[in-house]
Amino acid sequence: MEKYEYAEFNTLYTAKLNDAQQAVVQLKDDIDLIVNGEIEGQKWIDEFKAHRNITELSRNVVVSLIKKISIFEDGTVDITFMYGDKFQSTIQILSQLPQISQTSSKNIAFQGQVV
């Protein structure tokens, strides 16, 4: 490999490394905001928190948390929850937390030198 090729690869991968490190920091910040319920539009979390220790369904709980209940001829019941998509995306982000912590806890150092 020639020196100029090495320098080009060095520049390219240094930029990619910096982008990846910035993405990790951004994801951690986003996760912190989600966990703390600080993102605008995350008020649905408060709705779930308000009903977290329920022992029976009331009209209030159903109206607050359930969007639609479908009962089919074969007896199958399908419940569509309010904020179901937001809940799933939050769970997915939070499931990545251990991976992000492991990645960022490694001391990633890159020192490119043209020799």
WOKA-V174903 format. One record per pair of residues at least 6 apart in sequence whose ideal C-beta (glycine too) atoms are under 6 Angstrom apart, sorted by the first residue. I is the first residue (numbers start at 0). J is the second residue. D is the distance in Angstrom with one decimal. If there is no record, write none. Layout:
# WOKA-V174903
I J D
I J D
This chain:
# WOKA-V174903
2 113 5.3
5 113 5.8
6 113 5.3
9 111 3.6
13 111 6.0
16 109 5.4
23 99 5.9
23 102 5.9
23 103 5.0
26 99 5.6
27 99 6.0
30 92 6.0
30 96 5.8
32 38 4.7
33 89 5.7
36 44 4.7
43 82 4.0
43 85 5.7
46 63 5.6
50 60 5.3
53 60 5.8
64 80 6.0
64 81 5.6
65 80 6.0
66 79 4.6
66 81 4.8
67 79 4.3
68 78 5.4
69 77 4.3
70 76 5.4
